[in-house]
């Protein structure tokens, strides 16, 4: 699959999120478990919401899975206020199965290497609306870049 690579100066997205850690084999289950913690809190507080977002802080050992929020909420249990980073990021859009996003990450890594851009180690995925047809599933992937000198 060909990926269109873009550099954006991104603004933070406000999130309600739960923290966790995962292995590659358990990543999907871990994300669902964390989101299953967040959604009842937001529904119970009637908070306007957006898309699911997963943040990776240097790999799978430190992740946050959450939901964009467009209003205030009260932290409850393991659900806390969070946000995606602000600053320069390289991004692309993956259409298809979530388990096949490695190609998108590889395209972003190749772009960084070819353009001499350093990554910070923080990345995130913004999941579009659910579709039964996997080819209609959109995921926007972001790698936070170190500031250019």
Phi and psi in radians as a Rosetta constraint file:
Dihedral C 1 N 2 CA 2 C 2 CIRCULARHARMONIC -1.536 0.35
Dihedral N 2 CA 2 C 2 N 3 CIRCULARHARMONIC 2.348 0.35
Dihedral C 2 N 3 CA 3 C 3 CIRCULARHARMONIC -2.015 0.35
Dihedral N 3 CA 3 C 3 N 4 CIRCULARHARMONIC 2.280 0.35
Dihedral C 3 N 4 CA 4 C 4 CIRCULARHARMONIC -1.439 0.35
Dihedral N 4 CA 4 C 4 N 5 CIRCULARHARMONIC 2.139 0.35
Dihedral C 4 N 5 CA 5 C 5 CIRCULARHARMONIC -1.765 0.35
Dihedral N 5 CA 5 C 5 N 6 CIRCULARHARMONIC 2.323 0.35
Dihedral C 5 N 6 CA 6 C 6 CIRCULARHARMONIC -2.257 0.35
Dihedral N 6 CA 6 C 6 N 7 CIRCULARHARMONIC 2.630 0.35
Dihedral C 6 N 7 CA 7 C 7 CIRCULARHARMONIC -1.911 0.35
Dihedral N 7 CA 7 C 7 N 8 CIRCULARHARMONIC 2.257 0.35
Dihedral C 7 N 8 CA 8 C 8 CIRCULARHARMONIC -2.299 0.35
Dihedral N 8 CA 8 C 8 N 9 CIRCULARHARMONIC 2.630 0.35
Dihedral C 8 N 9 CA 9 C 9 CIRCULARHARMONIC -1.656 0.35
Dihedral N 9 CA 9 C 9 N 10 CIRCULARHARMONIC 1.676 0.35
Dihedral C 9 N 10 CA 10 C 10 CIRCULARHARMONIC -1.488 0.35
Dihedral N 10 CA 10 C 10 N 11 CIRCULARHARMONIC 2.606 0.35
Dihedral C 10 N 11 CA 11 C 11 CIRCULARHARMONIC -1.726 0.35
Dihedral N 11 CA 11 C 11 N 12 CIRCULARHARMONIC 2.696 0.35
Dihedral C 11 N 12 CA 12 C 12 CIRCULARHARMONIC -1.201 0.35
Dihedral N 12 CA 12 C 12 N 13 CIRCULARHARMONIC 2.544 0.35
Dihedral C 12 N 13 CA 13 C 13 CIRCULARHARMONIC -1.822 0.35
Dihedral N 13 CA 13 C 13 N 14 CIRCULARHARMONIC 2.266 0.35
Dihedral C 13 N 14 CA 14 C 14 CIRCULARHARMONIC -1.352 0.35
Dihedral N 14 CA 14 C 14 N 15 CIRCULARHARMONIC 2.358 0.35
Dihedral C 14 N 15 CA 15 C 15 CIRCULARHARMONIC -2.296 0.35
Dihedral N 15 CA 15 C 15 N 16 CIRCULARHARMONIC 2.700 0.35
Dihedral C 15 N 16 CA 16 C 16 CIRCULARHARMONIC -1.882 0.35
Dihedral N 16 CA 16 C 16 N 17 CIRCULARHARMONIC 2.137 0.35
Dihedral C 16 N 17 CA 17 C 17 CIRCULARHARMONIC -2.469 0.35
Dihedral N 17 CA 17 C 17 N 18 CIRCULARHARMONIC 2.743 0.35
Dihedral C 17 N 18 CA 18 C 18 CIRCULARHARMONIC -2.089 0.35
Dihedral N 18 CA 18 C 18 N 19 CIRCULARHARMONIC 2.508 0.35
Dihedral C 18 N 19 CA 19 C 19 CIRCULARHARMONIC -1.691 0.35
Dihedral N 19 CA 19 C 19 N 20 CIRCULARHARMONIC 2.649 0.35
Dihedral C 19 N 20 CA 20 C 20 CIRCULARHARMONIC -2.907 0.35
Dihedral N 20 CA 20 C 20 N 21 CIRCULARHARMONIC -2.995 0.35
Dihedral C 20 N 21 CA 21 C 21 CIRCULARHARMONIC -2.510 0.35
Dihedral N 21 CA 21 C 21 N 22 CIRCULARHARMONIC 2.666 0.35
Dihedral C 21 N 22 CA 22 C 22 CIRCULARHARMONIC -2.600 0.35
Dihedral N 22 CA 22 C 22 N 23 CIRCULARHARMONIC 2.752 0.35
Dihedral C 22 N 23 CA 23 C 23 CIRCULARHARMONIC -1.644 0.35
Dihedral N 23 CA 23 C 23 N 24 CIRCULARHARMONIC 2.885 0.35
Dihedral C 23 N 24 CA 24 C 24 CIRCULARHARMONIC -0.994 0.35
Dihedral N 24 CA 24 C 24 N 25 CIRCULARHARMONIC -0.737 0.35
Dihedral C 24 N 25 CA 25 C 25 CIRCULARHARMONIC -1.161 0.35
Dihedral N 25 CA 25 C 25 N 26 CIRCULARHARMONIC -0.535 0.35
Dihedral C 25 N 26 CA 26 C 26 CIRCULARHARMONIC -1.789 0.35
Dihedral N 26 CA 26 C 26 N 27 CIRCULARHARMONIC 0.128 0.35
Dihedral C 26 N 27 CA 27 C 27 CIRCULARHARMONIC -1.008 0.35
Dihedral N 27 CA 27 C 27 N 28 CIRCULARHARMONIC -0.876 0.35
Dihedral C 27 N 28 CA 28 C 28 CIRCULARHARMONIC -1.031 0.35
Dihedral N 28 CA 28 C 28 N 29 CIRCULARHARMONIC -0.785 0.35
Dihedral C 28 N 29 CA 29 C 29 CIRCULARHARMONIC -1.138 0.35
Dihedral N 29 CA 29 C 29 N 30 CIRCULARHARMONIC -0.679 0.35
Dihedral C 29 N 30 CA 30 C 30 CIRCULARHARMONIC -1.148 0.35
Dihedral N 30 CA 30 C 30 N 31 CIRCULARHARMONIC -0.767 0.35
Dihedral C 30 N 31 CA 31 C 31 CIRCULARHARMONIC -1.049 0.35
Dihedral N 31 CA 31 C 31 N 32 CIRCULARHARMONIC -0.819 0.35
Dihedral C 31 N 32 CA 32 C 32 CIRCULARHARMONIC -1.072 0.35
Dihedral N 32 CA 32 C 32 N 33 CIRCULARHARMONIC -0.711 0.35
Dihedral C 32 N 33 CA 33 C 33 CIRCULARHARMONIC -1.080 0.35
Dihedral N 33 CA 33 C 33 N 34 CIRCULARHARMONIC -0.774 0.35
Dihedral C 33 N 34 CA 34 C 34 CIRCULARHARMONIC -1.158 0.35
Dihedral N 34 CA 34 C 34 N 35 CIRCULARHARMONIC -0.759 0.35
Dihedral C 34 N 35 CA 35 C 35 CIRCULARHARMONIC -1.123 0.35
Dihedral N 35 CA 35 C 35 N 36 CIRCULARHARMONIC -0.594 0.35
Dihedral C 35 N 36 CA 36 C 36 CIRCULARHARMONIC -1.182 0.35
Dihedral N 36 CA 36 C 36 N 37 CIRCULARHARMONIC -0.270 0.35
Dihedral C 36 N 37 CA 37 C 37 CIRCULARHARMONIC -1.463 0.35
Dihedral N 37 CA 37 C 37 N 38 CIRCULARHARMONIC -0.672 0.35
Dihedral C 37 N 38 CA 38 C 38 CIRCULARHARMONIC -1.337 0.35
Dihedral N 38 CA 38 C 38 N 39 CIRCULARHARMONIC -0.835 0.35
Dihedral C 38 N 39 CA 39 C 39 CIRCULARHARMONIC -1.006 0.35
Dihedral N 39 CA 39 C 39 N 40 CIRCULARHARMONIC -0.759 0.35
Dihedral C 39 N 40 CA 40 C 40 CIRCULARHARMONIC -1.077 0.35
Dihedral N 40 CA 40 C 40 N 41 CIRCULARHARMONIC -0.601 0.35
Dihedral C 40 N 41 CA 41 C 41 CIRCULARHARMONIC -1.110 0.35
Dihedral N 41 CA 41 C 41 N 42 CIRCULARHARMONIC -0.814 0.35
Dihedral C 41 N 42 CA 42 C 42 CIRCULARHARMONIC -1.186 0.35
Dihedral N 42 CA 42 C 42 N 43 CIRCULARHARMONIC -0.709 0.35
Dihedral C 42 N 43 CA 43 C 43 CIRCULARHARMONIC -1.116 0.35
Dihedral N 43 CA 43 C 43 N 44 CIRCULARHARMONIC -0.724 0.35
Dihedral C 43 N 44 CA 44 C 44 CIRCULARHARMONIC -1.125 0.35
Dihedral N 44 CA 44 C 44 N 45 CIRCULARHARMONIC -0.488 0.35
Dihedral C 44 N 45 CA 45 C 45 CIRCULARHARMONIC -1.750 0.35
Dihedral N 45 CA 45 C 45 N 46 CIRCULARHARMONIC 0.059 0.35
Dihedral C 45 N 46 CA 46 C 46 CIRCULARHARMONIC 0.974 0.35
Dihedral N 46 CA 46 C 46 N 47 CIRCULARHARMONIC 0.791 0.35
Dihedral C 46 N 47 CA 47 C 47 CIRCULARHARMONIC -1.538 0.35
Dihedral N 47 CA 47 C 47 N 48 CIRCULARHARMONIC 2.292 0.35
Dihedral C 47 N 48 CA 48 C 48 CIRCULARHARMONIC -1.125 0.35
Dihedral N 48 CA 48 C 48 N 49 CIRCULARHARMONIC 2.313 0.35
Dihedral C 48 N 49 CA 49 C 49 CIRCULARHARMONIC -2.203 0.35
Dihedral N 49 CA 49 C 49 N 50 CIRCULARHARMONIC 2.862 0.35
Dihedral C 49 N 50 CA 50 C 50 CIRCULARHARMONIC -2.132 0.35
Dihedral N 50 CA 50 C 50 N 51 CIRCULARHARMONIC -2.258 0.35
Dihedral C 50 N 51 CA 51 C 51 CIRCULARHARMONIC -1.597 0.35
Dihedral N 51 CA 51 C 51 N 52 CIRCULARHARMONIC 2.794 0.35
Dihedral C 51 N 52 CA 52 C 52 CIRCULARHARMONIC -1.261 0.35
Dihedral N 52 CA 52 C 52 N 53 CIRCULARHARMONIC 2.506 0.35
Dihedral C 52 N 53 CA 53 C 53 CIRCULARHARMONIC -2.411 0.35
Dihedral N 53 CA 53 C 53 N 54 CIRCULARHARMONIC 2.399 0.35
Dihedral C 53 N 54 CA 54 C 54 CIRCULARHARMONIC -2.135 0.35
Dihedral N 54 CA 54 C 54 N 55 CIRCULARHARMONIC 2.207 0.35
Dihedral C 54 N 55 CA 55 C 55 CIRCULARHARMONIC -1.832 0.35
Dihedral N 55 CA 55 C 55 N 56 CIRCULARHARMONIC 2.450 0.35
Dihedral C 55 N 56 CA 56 C 56 CIRCULARHARMONIC -2.119 0.35
Dihedral N 56 CA 56 C 56 N 57 CIRCULARHARMONIC 2.154 0.35
Dihedral C 56 N 57 CA 57 C 57 CIRCULARHARMONIC -1.854 0.35
Dihedral N 57 CA 57 C 57 N 58 CIRCULARHARMONIC 1.451 0.35
Dihedral C 57 N 58 CA 58 C 58 CIRCULARHARMONIC 1.383 0.35
Dihedral N 58 CA 58 C 58 N 59 CIRCULARHARMONIC 0.337 0.35
Dihedral C 58 N 59 CA 59 C 59 CIRCULARHARMONIC 2.290 0.35
Dihedral N 59 CA 59 C 59 N 60 CIRCULARHARMONIC -2.784 0.35
Dihedral C 59 N 60 CA 60 C 60 CIRCULARHARMONIC -1.555 0.35
Dihedral N 60 CA 60 C 60 N 61 CIRCULARHARMONIC -0.167 0.35
Dihedral C 60 N 61 CA 61 C 61 CIRCULARHARMONIC -1.266 0.35
Dihedral N 61 CA 61 C 61 N 62 CIRCULARHARMONIC -0.405 0.35
Dihedral C 61 N 62 CA 62 C 62 CIRCULARHARMONIC -2.377 0.35
Dihedral N 62 CA 62 C 62 N 63 CIRCULARHARMONIC 1.759 0.35
Dihedral C 62 N 63 CA 63 C 63 CIRCULARHARMONIC -2.239 0.35
Dihedral N 63 CA 63 C 63 N 64 CIRCULARHARMONIC 2.773 0.35
Dihedral C 63 N 64 CA 64 C 64 CIRCULARHARMONIC -2.272 0.35
Dihedral N 64 CA 64 C 64 N 65 CIRCULARHARMONIC 2.323 0.35
Dihedral C 64 N 65 CA 65 C 65 CIRCULARHARMONIC -2.023 0.35
Dihedral N 65 CA 65 C 65 N 66 CIRCULARHARMONIC 2.260 0.35
Dihedral C 65 N 66 CA 66 C 66 CIRCULARHARMONIC -2.701 0.35
Dihedral N 66 CA 66 C 66 N 67 CIRCULARHARMONIC -2.939 0.35
Dihedral C 66 N 67 CA 67 C 67 CIRCULARHARMONIC -2.323 0.35
Dihedral N 67 CA 67 C 67 N 68 CIRCULARHARMONIC 2.374 0.35
Dihedral C 67 N 68 CA 68 C 68 CIRCULARHARMONIC -1.055 0.35
Dihedral N 68 CA 68 C 68 N 69 CIRCULARHARMONIC 2.401 0.35
Dihedral C 68 N 69 CA 69 C 69 CIRCULARHARMONIC -2.156 0.35
Dihedral N 69 CA 69 C 69 N 70 CIRCULARHARMONIC 2.525 0.35
Dihedral C 69 N 70 CA 70 C 70 CIRCULARHARMONIC -2.135 0.35
Dihedral N 70 CA 70 C 70 N 71 CIRCULARHARMONIC 0.643 0.35
Dihedral C 70 N 71 CA 71 C 71 CIRCULARHARMONIC -3.030 0.35
Dihedral N 71 CA 71 C 71 N 72 CIRCULARHARMONIC 3.023 0.35
Dihedral C 71 N 72 CA 72 C 72 CIRCULARHARMONIC -1.472 0.35
Dihedral N 72 CA 72 C 72 N 73 CIRCULARHARMONIC 2.718 0.35
Dihedral C 72 N 73 CA 73 C 73 CIRCULARHARMONIC -2.572 0.35
Dihedral N 73 CA 73 C 73 N 74 CIRCULARHARMONIC 2.872 0.35
Dihedral C 73 N 74 CA 74 C 74 CIRCULARHARMONIC -1.765 0.35
Dihedral N 74 CA 74 C 74 N 75 CIRCULARHARMONIC 2.219 0.35
Dihedral C 74 N 75 CA 75 C 75 CIRCULARHARMONIC -0.939 0.35
Dihedral N 75 CA 75 C 75 N 76 CIRCULARHARMONIC 2.421 0.35
Dihedral C 75 N 76 CA 76 C 76 CIRCULARHARMONIC -2.584 0.35
Dihedral N 76 CA 76 C 76 N 77 CIRCULARHARMONIC 2.304 0.35
Dihedral C 76 N 77 CA 77 C 77 CIRCULARHARMONIC 1.001 0.35
Dihedral N 77 CA 77 C 77 N 78 CIRCULARHARMONIC -2.259 0.35
Dihedral C 77 N 78 CA 78 C 78 CIRCULARHARMONIC -1.578 0.35
Dihedral N 78 CA 78 C 78 N 79 CIRCULARHARMONIC 0.156 0.35
Dihedral C 78 N 79 CA 79 C 79 CIRCULARHARMONIC -1.652 0.35
Dihedral N 79 CA 79 C 79 N 80 CIRCULARHARMONIC 2.120 0.35
Dihedral C 79 N 80 CA 80 C 80 CIRCULARHARMONIC -2.297 0.35
Dihedral N 80 CA 80 C 80 N 81 CIRCULARHARMONIC 2.810 0.35
Dihedral C 80 N 81 CA 81 C 81 CIRCULARHARMONIC -1.166 0.35
Dihedral N 81 CA 81 C 81 N 82 CIRCULARHARMONIC 2.440 0.35
Dihedral C 81 N 82 CA 82 C 82 CIRCULARHARMONIC -2.686 0.35
Dihedral N 82 CA 82 C 82 N 83 CIRCULARHARMONIC 3.130 0.35
Dihedral C 82 N 83 CA 83 C 83 CIRCULARHARMONIC -2.819 0.35
Dihedral N 83 CA 83 C 83 N 84 CIRCULARHARMONIC 2.732 0.35
Dihedral C 83 N 84 CA 84 C 84 CIRCULARHARMONIC -1.321 0.35
Dihedral N 84 CA 84 C 84 N 85 CIRCULARHARMONIC 2.769 0.35
Dihedral C 84 N 85 CA 85 C 85 CIRCULARHARMONIC -1.202 0.35
Dihedral N 85 CA 85 C 85 N 86 CIRCULARHARMONIC 2.842 0.35
Dihedral C 85 N 86 CA 86 C 86 CIRCULARHARMONIC -1.940 0.35
Dihedral N 86 CA 86 C 86 N 87 CIRCULARHARMONIC 2.629 0.35
Dihedral C 86 N 87 CA 87 C 87 CIRCULARHARMONIC 2.271 0.35
Dihedral N 87 CA 87 C 87 N 88 CIRCULARHARMONIC -2.928 0.35
Dihedral C 87 N 88 CA 88 C 88 CIRCULARHARMONIC -1.266 0.35
Dihedral N 88 CA 88 C 88 N 89 CIRCULARHARMONIC 2.343 0.35
Dihedral C 88 N 89 CA 89 C 89 CIRCULARHARMONIC -2.484 0.35
Dihedral N 89 CA 89 C 89 N 90 CIRCULARHARMONIC 2.584 0.35
Dihedral C 89 N 90 CA 90 C 90 CIRCULARHARMONIC -1.750 0.35
Dihedral N 90 CA 90 C 90 N 91 CIRCULARHARMONIC 2.406 0.35
Dihedral C 90 N 91 CA 91 C 91 CIRCULARHARMONIC -2.488 0.35
Dihedral N 91 CA 91 C 91 N 92 CIRCULARHARMONIC 2.733 0.35
Dihedral C 91 N 92 CA 92 C 92 CIRCULARHARMONIC -2.654 0.35
Dihedral N 92 CA 92 C 92 N 93 CIRCULARHARMONIC 2.923 0.35
Dihedral C 92 N 93 CA 93 C 93 CIRCULARHARMONIC -1.993 0.35
Dihedral N 93 CA 93 C 93 N 94 CIRCULARHARMONIC 2.279 0.35
Dihedral C 93 N 94 CA 94 C 94 CIRCULARHARMONIC -1.858 0.35
Dihedral N 94 CA 94 C 94 N 95 CIRCULARHARMONIC 2.273 0.35
Dihedral C 94 N 95 CA 95 C 95 CIRCULARHARMONIC -1.929 0.35
Dihedral N 95 CA 95 C 95 N 96 CIRCULARHARMONIC 2.133 0.35
Dihedral C 95 N 96 CA 96 C 96 CIRCULARHARMONIC 2.372 0.35
Dihedral N 96 CA 96 C 96 N 97 CIRCULARHARMONIC -2.888 0.35
Dihedral C 96 N 97 CA 97 C 97 CIRCULARHARMONIC -1.015 0.35
Dihedral N 97 CA 97 C 97 N 98 CIRCULARHARMONIC 2.455 0.35
Dihedral C 97 N 98 CA 98 C 98 CIRCULARHARMONIC -1.102 0.35
Dihedral N 98 CA 98 C 98 N 99 CIRCULARHARMONIC -0.577 0.35
Dihedral C 98 N 99 CA 99 C 99 CIRCULARHARMONIC -1.220 0.35
Dihedral N 99 CA 99 C 99 N 100 CIRCULARHARMONIC -0.116 0.35
Dihedral C 99 N 100 CA 100 C 100 CIRCULARHARMONIC -1.925 0.35
Dihedral N 100 CA 100 C 100 N 101 CIRCULARHARMONIC 0.378 0.35
Dihedral C 100 N 101 CA 101 C 101 CIRCULARHARMONIC -1.378 0.35
Dihedral N 101 CA 101 C 101 N 102 CIRCULARHARMONIC -0.114 0.35
Dihedral C 101 N 102 CA 102 C 102 CIRCULARHARMONIC -1.000 0.35
Dihedral N 102 CA 102 C 102 N 103 CIRCULARHARMONIC -0.609 0.35
Dihedral C 102 N 103 CA 103 C 103 CIRCULARHARMONIC -1.109 0.35
Dihedral N 103 CA 103 C 103 N 104 CIRCULARHARMONIC -0.643 0.35
Dihedral C 103 N 104 CA 104 C 104 CIRCULARHARMONIC -1.172 0.35
Dihedral N 104 CA 104 C 104 N 105 CIRCULARHARMONIC -0.766 0.35
Dihedral C 104 N 105 CA 105 C 105 CIRCULARHARMONIC -1.097 0.35
Dihedral N 105 CA 105 C 105 N 106 CIRCULARHARMONIC -0.710 0.35
Dihedral C 105 N 106 CA 106 C 106 CIRCULARHARMONIC -1.096 0.35
Dihedral N 106 CA 106 C 106 N 107 CIRCULARHARMONIC -0.702 0.35
Dihedral C 106 N 107 CA 107 C 107 CIRCULARHARMONIC -1.118 0.35
Dihedral N 107 CA 107 C 107 N 108 CIRCULARHARMONIC -0.704 0.35
Dihedral C 107 N 108 CA 108 C 108 CIRCULARHARMONIC -1.138 0.35
Dihedral N 108 CA 108 C 108 N 109 CIRCULARHARMONIC -0.740 0.35
Dihedral C 108 N 109 CA 109 C 109 CIRCULARHARMONIC -1.094 0.35
Dihedral N 109 CA 109 C 109 N 110 CIRCULARHARMONIC -0.760 0.35
Dihedral C 109 N 110 CA 110 C 110 CIRCULARHARMONIC -1.085 0.35
Dihedral N 110 CA 110 C 110 N 111 CIRCULARHARMONIC -0.723 0.35
Dihedral C 110 N 111 CA 111 C 111 CIRCULARHARMONIC -1.069 0.35
Dihedral N 111 CA 111 C 111 N 112 CIRCULARHARMONIC -0.795 0.35
Dihedral C 111 N 112 CA 112 C 112 CIRCULARHARMONIC -1.041 0.35
Dihedral N 112 CA 112 C 112 N 113 CIRCULARHARMONIC -0.792 0.35
Dihedral C 112 N 113 CA 113 C 113 CIRCULARHARMONIC -1.113 0.35
Dihedral N 113 CA 113 C 113 N 114 CIRCULARHARMONIC -0.767 0.35
Dihedral C 113 N 114 CA 114 C 114 CIRCULARHARMONIC -1.208 0.35
Dihedral N 114 CA 114 C 114 N 115 CIRCULARHARMONIC -0.447 0.35
Dihedral C 114 N 115 CA 115 C 115 CIRCULARHARMONIC -1.875 0.35
Dihedral N 115 CA 115 C 115 N 116 CIRCULARHARMONIC 0.143 0.35
Dihedral C 115 N 116 CA 116 C 116 CIRCULARHARMONIC 1.090 0.35
Dihedral N 116 CA 116 C 116 N 117 CIRCULARHARMONIC 0.580 0.35
Dihedral C 116 N 117 CA 117 C 117 CIRCULARHARMONIC -1.808 0.35
Dihedral N 117 CA 117 C 117 N 118 CIRCULARHARMONIC 2.315 0.35
Dihedral C 117 N 118 CA 118 C 118 CIRCULARHARMONIC -1.556 0.35
Dihedral N 118 CA 118 C 118 N 119 CIRCULARHARMONIC 2.446 0.35
Dihedral C 118 N 119 CA 119 C 119 CIRCULARHARMONIC -1.641 0.35
Dihedral N 119 CA 119 C 119 N 120 CIRCULARHARMONIC 2.720 0.35
Dihedral C 119 N 120 CA 120 C 120 CIRCULARHARMONIC -1.554 0.35
Dihedral N 120 CA 120 C 120 N 121 CIRCULARHARMONIC -0.285 0.35
Dihedral C 120 N 121 CA 121 C 121 CIRCULARHARMONIC 1.737 0.35
Dihedral N 121 CA 121 C 121 N 122 CIRCULARHARMONIC -0.151 0.35
Dihedral C 121 N 122 CA 122 C 122 CIRCULARHARMONIC -1.733 0.35
Dihedral N 122 CA 122 C 122 N 123 CIRCULARHARMONIC 2.302 0.35
Dihedral C 122 N 123 CA 123 C 123 CIRCULARHARMONIC -2.463 0.35
Dihedral N 123 CA 123 C 123 N 124 CIRCULARHARMONIC 2.877 0.35
Dihedral C 123 N 124 CA 124 C 124 CIRCULARHARMONIC -2.706 0.35
Dihedral N 124 CA 124 C 124 N 125 CIRCULARHARMONIC 2.757 0.35
Dihedral C 124 N 125 CA 125 C 125 CIRCULARHARMONIC -2.155 0.35
Dihedral N 125 CA 125 C 125 N 126 CIRCULARHARMONIC 2.309 0.35
Dihedral C 125 N 126 CA 126 C 126 CIRCULARHARMONIC -1.964 0.35
Dihedral N 126 CA 126 C 126 N 127 CIRCULARHARMONIC 2.038 0.35
Dihedral C 126 N 127 CA 127 C 127 CIRCULARHARMONIC -1.586 0.35
Dihedral N 127 CA 127 C 127 N 128 CIRCULARHARMONIC 2.232 0.35
Dihedral C 127 N 128 CA 128 C 128 CIRCULARHARMONIC -1.265 0.35
Dihedral N 128 CA 128 C 128 N 129 CIRCULARHARMONIC -3.107 0.35
Dihedral C 128 N 129 CA 129 C 129 CIRCULARHARMONIC -1.071 0.35
Dihedral N 129 CA 129 C 129 N 130 CIRCULARHARMONIC 2.522 0.35
Dihedral C 129 N 130 CA 130 C 130 CIRCULARHARMONIC -1.104 0.35
Dihedral N 130 CA 130 C 130 N 131 CIRCULARHARMONIC 2.477 0.35
Dihedral C 130 N 131 CA 131 C 131 CIRCULARHARMONIC -2.412 0.35
Dihedral N 131 CA 131 C 131 N 132 CIRCULARHARMONIC 2.392 0.35
Dihedral C 131 N 132 CA 132 C 132 CIRCULARHARMONIC -1.104 0.35
Dihedral N 132 CA 132 C 132 N 133 CIRCULARHARMONIC -0.608 0.35
Dihedral C 132 N 133 CA 133 C 133 CIRCULARHARMONIC -1.396 0.35
Dihedral N 133 CA 133 C 133 N 134 CIRCULARHARMONIC 1.993 0.35
Dihedral C 133 N 134 CA 134 C 134 CIRCULARHARMONIC -0.972 0.35
Dihedral N 134 CA 134 C 134 N 135 CIRCULARHARMONIC -0.545 0.35
Dihedral C 134 N 135 CA 135 C 135 CIRCULARHARMONIC -1.222 0.35
Dihedral N 135 CA 135 C 135 N 136 CIRCULARHARMONIC -0.197 0.35
Dihedral C 135 N 136 CA 136 C 136 CIRCULARHARMONIC -1.723 0.35
Dihedral N 136 CA 136 C 136 N 137 CIRCULARHARMONIC 0.083 0.35
Dihedral C 136 N 137 CA 137 C 137 CIRCULARHARMONIC -1.548 0.35
Dihedral N 137 CA 137 C 137 N 138 CIRCULARHARMONIC 2.111 0.35
Dihedral C 137 N 138 CA 138 C 138 CIRCULARHARMONIC -1.833 0.35
Dihedral N 138 CA 138 C 138 N 139 CIRCULARHARMONIC 2.346 0.35
Dihedral C 138 N 139 CA 139 C 139 CIRCULARHARMONIC -2.337 0.35
Dihedral N 139 CA 139 C 139 N 140 CIRCULARHARMONIC 2.125 0.35
Dihedral C 139 N 140 CA 140 C 140 CIRCULARHARMONIC -1.640 0.35
Dihedral N 140 CA 140 C 140 N 141 CIRCULARHARMONIC 2.220 0.35
Dihedral C 140 N 141 CA 141 C 141 CIRCULARHARMONIC -1.986 0.35
Dihedral N 141 CA 141 C 141 N 142 CIRCULARHARMONIC 2.331 0.35
Dihedral C 141 N 142 CA 142 C 142 CIRCULARHARMONIC -2.206 0.35
Dihedral N 142 CA 142 C 142 N 143 CIRCULARHARMONIC 2.383 0.35
Dihedral C 142 N 143 CA 143 C 143 CIRCULARHARMONIC -2.038 0.35
Dihedral N 143 CA 143 C 143 N 144 CIRCULARHARMONIC 2.121 0.35
Dihedral C 143 N 144 CA 144 C 144 CIRCULARHARMONIC -1.245 0.35
Dihedral N 144 CA 144 C 144 N 145 CIRCULARHARMONIC 2.297 0.35
Dihedral C 144 N 145 CA 145 C 145 CIRCULARHARMONIC -1.748 0.35
Dihedral N 145 CA 145 C 145 N 146 CIRCULARHARMONIC 2.576 0.35
Dihedral C 145 N 146 CA 146 C 146 CIRCULARHARMONIC -1.186 0.35
Dihedral N 146 CA 146 C 146 N 147 CIRCULARHARMONIC 2.615 0.35
Dihedral C 146 N 147 CA 147 C 147 CIRCULARHARMONIC -1.059 0.35
Dihedral N 147 CA 147 C 147 N 148 CIRCULARHARMONIC 2.399 0.35
Dihedral C 147 N 148 CA 148 C 148 CIRCULARHARMONIC -1.251 0.35
Dihedral N 148 CA 148 C 148 N 149 CIRCULARHARMONIC 2.524 0.35
